[in-house]
Amino acid sequence: MDNSKKVVVVDYGCGNLESIVNIVEHVGGEAETSDDAMVISRYNKIILPGVGHFEHGMKCLKNSGLIDVLNKRKNEGAHILGICLGMQLMTASSEEGGGKGLCWFDFETKRFPNITQDNKKIVVPHMGWNKTNLLDANSPLLENESRFYFVHSYYVDASEHENCLTVSEYEGIKFASGIKDGNVIGFQFHPEKSHKNGMFLFKEFLKL
């Protein structure tokens, strides 16, 4: 198989790995999971998944010993895709526990409030299908106003930043559902659970 279609999914103890591997292979790629820095260092396409708590996720990532190789591959130009918590870990910090993130983006991850400005109760987590508004018309991974599946209580507060790729809205709160800086991309939604739009995204990721 063409090496450009090979993907490694980082196994640091906080990700839904199997569904990502399945969809990558479904669209014609080849994927493996790994917690080995030497293995990860050989890949030009890396997926950083994540489900759960920000502070716990960073602790697991540190304990895995993989931060150095991820930083190295990022700086060398490997394409890195963060999904859900994986995207949040790319930010500088989160209201979900203390400590720093990977600091690849100078953004803060915040919790959705409990009520709107007009005192309407907000159901948290934000769960279900939602629309993404694409800000970069040249992005190869998405089509504008695509719908994806979300499950999250925290959001990246960067909807007006130049590195915001897509904006979504929940209960009147606009948030960055996609962020991008060069070869690094993060999505708050779960493309592996988003049927045809998710398959399109992973198929295009393989082309990078």
MONOR-V133280 format. One record per pair of residues at least 6 apart in sequence whose ideal C-beta (glycine too) atoms are under 8 Angstrom apart, sorted by the first residue. I is the first residue (numbers start at 1). GAP is how many residues later the second one is. If there is no record, write none. Layout:
<<I GAP> <I GAP>>
This chain:
<<1 29> <3 41> <4 40> <4 41> <4 202> <4 203> <5 23> <5 24> <5 25> <5 201> <6 23> <6 24> <6 25> <6 37> <6 39> <7 17> <7 22> <7 23> <7 24> <7 25> <7 36> <7 38> <7 39> <7 40> <7 198> <7 199> <8 23> <8 24> <8 25> <8 26> <8 31> <8 32> <8 35> <8 37> <8 38> <8 39> <9 6> <9 8> <9 11> <9 12> <9 15> <9 22> <9 23> <9 24> <9 25> <9 38> <9 40> <10 23> <10 24> <10 25> <10 30> <10 36> <10 37> <10 38> <10 39> <10 56> <10 60> <10 76> <11 6> <11 22> <11 23> <11 24> <11 53> <12 23> <12 45> <12 48> <12 49> <12 51> <12 52> <12 54> <13 47> <13 50> <13 51> <14 35> <14 36> <14 37> <14 38> <14 42> <14 43> <14 46> <14 47> <14 71> <15 33> <15 34> <15 35> <15 36> <15 68> <15 70> <15 71> <16 33> <16 35> <16 174> <16 176> <17 16> <17 32> <19 173> <19 174> <20 11> <20 27> <20 29> <20 63> <20 172> <21 10> <21 11> <21 12> <22 170> <23 168> <23 169> <23 175> <23 176> <23 179> <24 6> <24 7> <24 23> <24 178> <24 182> <25 6> <26 173> <27 172> <27 175> <27 176> <27 179> <28 175> <28 178> <29 173> <29 177> <31 16> <32 7> <34 6> <35 29> <35 31> <37 28> <37 29> <37 31> <37 32> <40 6> <40 26> <40 29> <40 30> <40 33> <41 28> <41 31> <41 32> <43 30> <43 35> <44 33> <44 34> <44 35> <45 33> <45 34> <45 36> <45 160> <45 161> <45 163> <46 24> <46 27> <46 32> <46 33> <46 34> <46 35> <47 33> <47 34> <47 35> <47 36> <47 39> <48 22> <48 32> <48 33> <48 34> <48 35> <48 38> <48 41> <48 42> <49 34> <49 35> <49 36> <49 37> <50 7> <50 32> <50 33> <50 34> <50 35> <50 36> <50 37> <50 38> <50 39> <51 33> <51 34> <52 33> <53 43> <53 44> <54 31> <54 34> <54 35> <54 40> <54 42> <54 43> <54 47> <54 55> <54 100> <55 39> <55 41> <55 42> <55 43> <55 44> <56 41> <57 28> <57 31> <57 32> <58 31> <58 41> <58 42> <58 43> <61 6> <61 28> <61 41> <67 35> <70 10> <70 32> <71 31> <73 7> <74 6> <74 30> <74 109> <74 110> <77 105> <77 106> <78 105> <79 104> <79 105> <79 106> <79 126> <79 129> <80 103> <80 104> <80 105> <81 104> <81 105> <81 106> <81 124> <82 6> <82 7> <82 8> <82 102> <82 103> <82 104> <82 105> <83 103> <83 104> <83 107> <83 108> <83 109> <84 67> <84 68> <84 103> <84 104> <84 105> <84 106> <86 100> <87 69> <87 92> <87 99> <87 100> <87 101> <88 6> <88 13> <88 21> <88 66> <88 68> <88 98> <88 100> <89 12> <89 13> <90 11> <90 12> <90 14> <90 15> <90 89> <90 94> <90 96> <91 10> <91 11> <91 12> <91 13> <91 14> <91 15> <91 16> <91 17> <91 18> <91 65> <92 8> <92 9> <92 11> <92 13> <92 14> <92 15> <92 16> <93 6> <93 7> <93 8> <93 15> <93 16> <94 7> <94 14> <94 15> <94 16> <94 60> <95 13> <95 14> <95 15> <95 16> <95 59> <96 13> <96 15> <96 57> <96 58> <101 8> <104 77> <104 80> <105 51> <105 53> <105 58> <105 74> <105 76> <105 81> <107 49> <107 50> <107 51> <107 54> <107 56> <107 69> <107 72> <108 48> <108 49> <109 45> <109 46> <109 47> <109 48> <110 44> <110 45> <110 46> <110 47> <111 13> <111 42> <111 43> <111 44> <112 10> <112 12> <112 13> <112 14> <112 41> <112 42> <112 43> <112 58> <112 59> <112 61> <113 9> <113 60> <114 7> <114 8> <114 10> <115 6> <115 7> <116 6> <116 55> <116 56> <117 55> <120 51> <122 48> <122 49> <123 48> <124 29> <125 26> <125 27> <125 28> <126 24> <126 25> <126 26> <126 27> <126 29> <126 44> <126 45> <127 23> <127 24> <128 21> <128 22> <129 18> <129 19> <129 20> <129 21> <130 17> <130 18> <130 20> <130 38> <130 39> <130 40> <130 47> <130 59> <131 14> <131 15> <131 16> <131 37> <132 10> <132 13> <132 14> <132 15> <132 16> <132 34> <132 35> <132 36> <132 45> <132 46> <132 57> <133 11> <133 12> <133 33> <133 34> <133 35> <134 8> <134 9> <134 10> <134 11> <134 12> <134 31> <134 32> <134 44> <135 29> <135 30> <135 31> <135 32> <136 29> <136 44> <137 7> <139 26> <139 41> <140 64> <140 67> <140 68> <141 44> <141 60> <141 63> <141 64> <142 23> <142 24> <142 36> <142 55> <142 58> <142 59> <142 62> <143 54> <143 57> <146 51> <146 54> <147 47> <147 50> <148 29> <148 39> <148 41> <148 42> <148 43> <148 46> <148 49> <148 50> <149 40> <149 41> <149 44> <149 45> <149 49> <150 18> <150 20> <150 27> <150 38> <150 39> <150 40> <151 39> <152 36> <155 15> <155 18> <155 20> <155 21> <155 33> <156 19> <156 20> <156 23> <156 30> <156 32> <157 18> <157 19> <158 6> <158 17> <158 18> <158 21> <159 8> <159 15> <159 16> <159 17> <161 15> <161 18> <163 16> <163 17> <163 18> <164 12> <164 14> <164 15> <165 11> <165 13> <165 14> <165 15> <165 20> <166 10> <166 11> <166 12> <166 21> <167 7> <167 8> <167 9> <167 10> <168 6> <168 7> <168 9> <168 20> <168 21> <169 6> <175 13> <176 12> <177 10> <177 11> <177 12> <178 7> <178 8> <178 9> <178 10> <179 6> <179 7> <180 6> <187 14> <190 8> <191 6> <191 7> <191 10> <191 11> <192 6> <192 10> <194 7>>
